[in-house]
Amino acid sequence: MISKDHIQIIQGETEALFQKLGIETEVLVEDQGDEGILVSARMEEPQLFIGEKGQTLAEIQHLIRAILRKKIGEPVFLRLDINNYRKNREQYLRELATTTADEVSLLKHDRELPPMPASERRVIHAMLTGRQDVVSESIGEEPNRRIVIKIKGESGPNVFGDQGSKAPD
């Protein structure tokens, strides 16, 4: 649990950063217990601060963490979400995982998902861990690391004809 003083500092520093960038924003800070702090920001033109595939959002989050580490004197685990981009993206990834796993189970063919960052691969892996019919594995090297979903118990080359580096994230 984080103190109310720290929550106020987080909110103030986040608002100050966006103000310095010339962006009018509404910031809400939520302590989510073991999951850390969720900083939700709402603004008029979010795409500029989300960037391609959320890259700018991740960089702003990193910057806010660095500012807070200096201000508070200890690391702060927080997730920044702008106009619910991350929330919506995670929902999409959960649906993608389920749909693709169902397709693999039905057609008995491996499916390779497009490259994605580790945080997004974790959502896919977590969504499929309870399934009895399929498994997910990460293959390739960054920035092209991706997930292959295949029938549980299958071994050997996948339908793409290569072994890849099948180390999980």
N, C-alpha and C positions, 0 to 999 in steps of 0.2 A: 504494500500500500504506500502510496506516495503522499507527502504532506500537501496541505492546501496551499502553503507558501510556494512549493515547487510547481504546483499546477498553475498558480498565478504567474510565476516566472515564465513557464512554458508558453502560456497564452500571450503574455506581454511581448516576449521575444519573437514569437511567430508573427504576431500582428505588426511589430516594428519592422521585421524583415520585409514583409509584403508592402508596408507603407513606404519604405525606402526604395522599393522597386516601382513605386507609383501605382500600386494596385489596391483598390478598395476591396477589402475582404472581410468576411464574417468568420471568426475562428471559434471553434468549440473544442475543449479539451476534456477527454474522458479517461479516467483510470479504469483499465480493464483487468486489474489483478495480475495474474500470471502472464497474461498476453501483453502486458506493458501499457503504454499510453497511446490512445488514439487521438490524433489531432486532425479534426475535420475542418477544411476550409471551403467556403463558398465564394465564388467570384463570377463576374460577368463573362470573361473570356478565358475559360480554364485551359483550352488546348495549348496555349502558349506555355503554360506552366506544367502541363502533363507531358508534352513532347511525344515523339514517336515511341510507341510501345511502353510509355510510362518512364522513359529514360530521364527526362528533365525532372519529373516528380521525384524519382529516386535520388537525383543529385541535390535537389532542394532539401529533401529529407536528411541527407548526409550533412549538408551545411547547417541545418537547424540542430542536429545532434551535436556537431562540433561547437556551435555557439553555446548550447546548453551545458556541455561538458565543462567549458571554461567558466560559465556563470555560476553553475551549481557546484562544481568541483568534483563531480563523479559522473560516470556514464549514465545516460538516460536512454532506455529502450523505448522508442516511440515509432509509430507508423503514421505517416502523413497521407491523408486522402483528400483529394481535391474534387469537389462536386461528385462525390461517390464513385469516382473512376475505379479505385481499387476494389471496392465492394462489388460493383457491377462486373468487373473483370474476373474476380474470383468466382462469382456465380456462373459466368460464361464457361470458365475452365472446369468447374464441377460438372456442368451439363455436357461439355465436350468429352470429359473422361467417361461419363456414363454411356453416352451415345456411342463413342468409339469402342468401348469395351463390349457393349451389346452387339455391335457389328462384328467384332473379332470373334466373339463366342458363337454367333450365328453362322458366319461364313468360314470359320476356321482358318482365317488368314491374318497374319501380323499386320498391324497398322503403325506407321511411323507418323508422329505428330511433328509440326514444324519446330524449328529451334525456338527456345524460350529461356528466359533467365531462371536461375536456380529457385527463386521464390515461387515462380509459377509452376515449375516442375514438381515442387513439393506439394502443391495443391492437388495436382493430378495423382501423384503417388499416394497421398493420404486418402484420396477419394476411392482408390482401387484396392487398398490393403485388405479390406474385409471380403473381397470377392473370392469365391471358390473356383471360378472358371478361368480367370485371366490373371496375368502378372504384368507389371510395368517395369521397364528397365531404362536407364539413361545411357545413351551411347554418344560417341563423338567427343570433340573438344570444344571448349568455349571459343568463340561465341556461337558456334553451330551445334552445341550440345542439345540433344532432343530426346524424346521418349519413344520407345517402341512398346506397344501393347500386344501381348501374344497369349496364346492358350497356355494355361498353367501346366507345367510338366514338360513342355516342349523344350528340346535342346537342339543344338546345332545351328547352322546358318538360318537367318530369318529369310523372309520372302525377298529381301533386297540382296541376298547372296553374300552378305558379309557378316562377320562376327561382331565388329565394332568393339569398343571398350565398354563392357556391360556393367561397369561399376555403378551402383546406385548413388544418388545425390546425398 
